[in-house]
Structures are given as C-alpha cells and as structure tokens.
Amino acid sequence: MKRFPKISTRVHVEWMDCAGYVNAPLSLAKPLPCWSEGILVKKTKDYVVLASSQYRDEGDDPTGDYTAIPSVWVKNVRVLK
C-alpha cells in the first residue's frame, strides 16, 4: 500500500532517506532505506507527518515529536493494529 489511510491511523512507513558521506568513495553515496512508525497526523500532496508522541495540551496546534516525510520518498505504507 502506498496510499495513506485516514488521519489518526497507526502506520509503518518504509521510505528512502538522505545520507551524507564524508571522505568516502563515490560508489557508496546513495539514499538509504529507512522506516518509521507512528500515528498519521497530517497528509498533504507533498508530505505526510507521523507523530511518535504528542502532549496532552489542548489547542489547534498540538506539541509533540513528529517526522515529516516527503511523499515521493515513500516506498510502502502498512496499517498497524
């Protein structure tokens, strides 16, 4: 599944991440596969945001720990139960 489910769904996302290489052969330089899990809290045309935690404060802009992933970097999405 590459399409994202509805907001507030717990997901496992496989994606490609940027990687930096210092004093390394050019042949090693490439993006690296990565995965993140969390609650889908935002989705736009260009990116999605997962929350690994949110604080119980009230308001329209909750405080938390978030990962923003560009949509074009996403390889797979799986709903977690």
Secondary structure, DSSP 8 states (H G I E B T S, - for coil): --S---TT-EEEEEEEE----SS--GGG---EEEEEEEEEEEE-SSEEEEEEEE----SSS--EEEEEEEGGGEEEEEE--
